[in-house]
Amino acid sequence: MMSLARVNIFKSSIIHGGLPFMPDIIEIDDTYVTIKKRKTPLSAIYTISIPLKNIVNIKIFKSGFRTKILIESFSKSSILGQGFSSRKIMQIKDLLIGYSSQ
């Protein structure tokens, strides 16, 4: 029997500074945090994944309606998501902190 991993998906929005037709998507499952984004509407999807156990820092930047989240790992790789509401950013942060404390 296969067990299904729980995946939380967050999409950026144009209202909060996200790019139109090219939302940043942050996915958090039981093992990884992943961001998927496009540079242009016709470009390939750019994906970065960081194991949850390797997260060392989570920074939140707010400027007016725009919010960004920076997730950094031991290996110097990082994820920068932008265009998420403050509520979504806090949900992402709370999930990541919850996983890292397990």
PEGIHU-V237616 format. One record per run of one state. SS is the DSSP state (2 for helix, 1 for strand, 0 for the rest). FROM is the first residue (numbers start at 1). TO is the last residue. If there is no record, write none. Layout:
ss = {SS:SS}
from = {FROM:FROM}
to = {TO:TO}
//
This chain:
ss = {0:1:0:2:0:1:0:1:0:1:2:1:0:1:0:1:0:2:0}
from = {1:8:12:14:17:25:29:32:38:46:52:55:64:66:74:78:83:86:101}
to = {7:11:13:16:24:28:31:37:45:51:54:63:65:73:77:82:85:100:102}
//
